[in-house]
Amino acid sequence: MTDESPRRTDMRMTKLEVLRELRAALKAPDRLGDVAVLKGELAGGGAVRSELEARLAAMDGPFPQVDIDFLRTLPPASLGRHYAEFLDQNRLQPFRLTPRISQELLARHRFIARYGLVHDVYHVLTGFDASLAGELGVWAFVAAQRYSWKHWIAVLVACVVYPLLSPRQIGQHWRCLRRGRAMGQSAEQLITVPFERLWERRVDELRRELRIEPLSVPES
């Protein structure tokens, strides 16, 4: 039987404990959110701006459990329906946090946990697909939102690695990079938008309110 009890909250886990927990989480498809937080703990955090951390701390319920079956029943134009279809089409599962992630650990990595939970919402709102070019577009969008300087490092690494993995998409990689950066600069900061309370809203309305002009055609 799997132990689902929370980790200790009175002191930090050692790096070895975190690594062991990460290895266990990687084997469980329902622990994708845990994986993101544990990777953040190993890496020493996300170097997120203090004012953004404060806004995340002030959010009411920033780590929701997503009911994907309910979202599939929403109207076709709704954010929730688009999100569910994006996951289904790409055979993805929503990120979830389990009780094995302590509140202390979660408090140290609010941004990482929140971003993991809403990453695919970014795909829906920006129009980038789940290809490597689409992922690069989302990373460029996130970096341009100026959450952390580390995201620009991630973009630079992706610019080197992704073209090697899909050389036929090199032109598309650069187009998505430029488009994602431009969108991220003009859009409202999305990380603290309470998408979990906006599932029934129309996607086109949310894009207008958040100043996002999505791709008009698929990237791939």
N, C-alpha and C positions, 0 to 999 in steps of 0.2 A: 504493500500500500504506500502511495506517495505521501510524504509528509507535507501538508499544506499549511503548517503553522507559520506565523510570521517570524522573521529573523529577529535577533535581539535588537532592542532599541536603545539600550543604555550606554552602548559604546560602539565604536566603529568596528566593522569586520576587518580582519587582516586581508592583505592582498591575496593570500593563498585561499582564504575562505571565499572571497569574491570570485576568484577564478574557478573554484569548485562549483559554486552556485551558478556561475555563467555556463559552465559545461553542462550542468543539469538542465538549465533553462533552454539551451540550444536544442535539446532533444525533445522538448515539449512544444507542440504547435500553438498551444494556448498561452504561451509565456513570451510572446514577442515584445510586449512592453517591458517585461522584466529584463530581457536581453539588452534593450537600449539603455536602461538605467544602470545595469551592472557594467556595461562597457564604459559608460560615463564615469563610474567610480574607479575603474582601472586606469582610465586616461586622466583622471584628476579633474574632471568637470569640463564645462563648456565655455568658460571665460565670458559669461554673459554679462552685459552691462547691468550695474546695480539698480538703476531705475526700472529696468525691465523685470529683474528679479522681484522687485517690490510689487509691480503690477501683477505678476503671476501669483505672488503670495496673497494678494488681495482678492483674487478670483474666487467665486463661489462654485466649488465643485469642479476644478479644472481637469480632473482625470475620470471622465465618465465611462461607464460600461456601455458599449454600443450594442443595441439590439438589432442585428442585421436583418432578422426576419421581419421585424416591424418596418424597417426602412424600405424593404422590397414592396410593401403594400402602399406606399405613399404615391401621390400623383407623379406622372412621368417628368414634369418640369421641375420637381422639387429637388432641393439639395440632397436630401436623404436618399431619394430614388437614384439620382445620378451617382452618388457615392456607393450605394449597394451594387449598382450595375458595373461600376469601375472595378470593384473588388471581384465580383463574379466573373467578369470577362477576363481578368488577369489571374484568376485562381488564387486570390489573396485572402488573408484573414485580417479582420480588424485588430489593431494593437490593443492588448489588454494588460492591465497590471493585476497581479495576484497578491494575496495576503503575505506571500513570502518576501515581498519588498517592504521593508520597515518604513514607518513614517519618518524616522530620522534620515534614512537614506533618500527617501523621496524628497524631503525638504532640501537636501543638498543638490538635487538634480531636477528641480521643477521644470526647467526649460526642456531638458532632454526628454523627460517623460511626456510633457505636453506636446512637443513637436512630433514625437513618435506617434502619438495618438491622432494628430491632425494632418500628418504628412500627405496622406492620400486625398484629403479634402483640398489641399493645395493643387494637386493634380487636376481635380475636377474643376476648380475655379479658374485655373490658368489655361486649361485645355491641353496641357502636355500629357502625352500618353506614357506607358510604362516601359518604353524602349530605353536604351542607354541615352539616346539623344534627348528623349523626354525627361529622363532623370537629371541630365545635365541642365536642362532648362529650369527645372524646379530648384536645383542647387543654386543656380545663378540668381533666381528670384529670391531665395532665402538669404543669400549673401548680400544682395542689394537692399534687403530690409534692415541690415545693420544690427543684427542681434549680437553677433560675436565675430571678431576677426578670424576665428578658426574656420569659419565657413568659407572664407576666401581661399584658405589653404586647401580645403576639400575641393573647391572648384578647380584650382590649379592642378591638383592630383588627377581629378576626373578628366581634365583637358588633355592630359598625357595618356592616361590609361584607356579611356573609353574609345578613342579612335583606333587604338591597337586591337581592341576586342571586336570592333565592328567598323573596319576600314571603309566599307562601302557607304557608310553614313557620315563620313567626315564633314561634308558640306552641311548636312543637316545638324550636326553637332554645333558648328559655329553659328548657324542661324538660331538655334534654340538658346545658345549661350547669350547672344546679343538680345534676343527677344525677352528672355527671362530676366536679364539684368534691367532692361528698360521697364518691364512691368513691375518689378520689385521696387524700383525707385519711385514710381508714380503712385503705387497702391498704398492704401492704409496698412499699418502693421497688423498682420493677421493673427499672430500667435496668441493674443488675448481676446480675440473675437469669440464669443460663446457659441460656436457652431452647434454644440450639443443641444442648444435651445432653438436652433434655426433650421432643423431638418425639414420642416414643412414649407419653408420659404422657397420661392422660385429662384433658381440659379441666376437667371438673367437680372433679376432685381438686386440680388446680393452683389453681383459683379459691378453694377452701376454704383451702388452705395459705397463699395470698397475701392472704387476707381481701378478696376481690373479690366483691361481689354484683352480677352483671351485669343488664342490662336483660332483662326476661322476654319482651318482644315487640319486633319491629323498630320502628325509629324512624319510618320513612317510610310 
